[in-house]
Amino acid sequence: MRYLITLALLGYTMASFAQDPADIFHRTVDIDRVNSLSFDVYPKDQVEYKTWPGDDLLIETSVQIQNVKQDILDFYMRQNRYLLKPQVQGDQMSLVSFDKTRRAVKGTEANAYENVVIVVYVPEDFTLAGEGQYRRISK
């Protein structure tokens, strides 16, 4: 009996400390020859734009998925599900979500809930030119 109580207490403790998988990753993009930036991000992702004194574009992506195991998040990270892919034409660069048709993630209880927050650090020598568009003010 004592063994069962101990086992139940241990199981409860492990379940209460279990967390949903989450990851944060960073990526820099060289924009030395770019004078115009635009962003085409998956509509359900939250995007914040901030200025910083760096020379490159810094993209910080935070992903949390509820009701799945860590292996599922790792798989999606390897498949570049949350990646912003640069497309350059002349001196213009568009950063486009790699996976624009994300299918629902099947979780352990039902569909999983994805929370993706992307923070884009834009160099100080760029200025806001519209919704998700930046232009270099000096070069």
Secondary structure as UniProt FT lines:
FT   HELIX           2..17
FT   STRAND          22..29
FT   TURN            32..33
FT   STRAND          36..40
FT   TURN            43..44
FT   STRAND          46..52
FT   STRAND          57..66
FT   HELIX           70..78
FT   TURN            79..82
FT   STRAND          84..89
FT   TURN            90..91
FT   STRAND          92..97
FT   STRAND          113..123
FT   TURN            124..125
FT   STRAND          126..130
FT   TURN            131..132
FT   STRAND          133..136
//
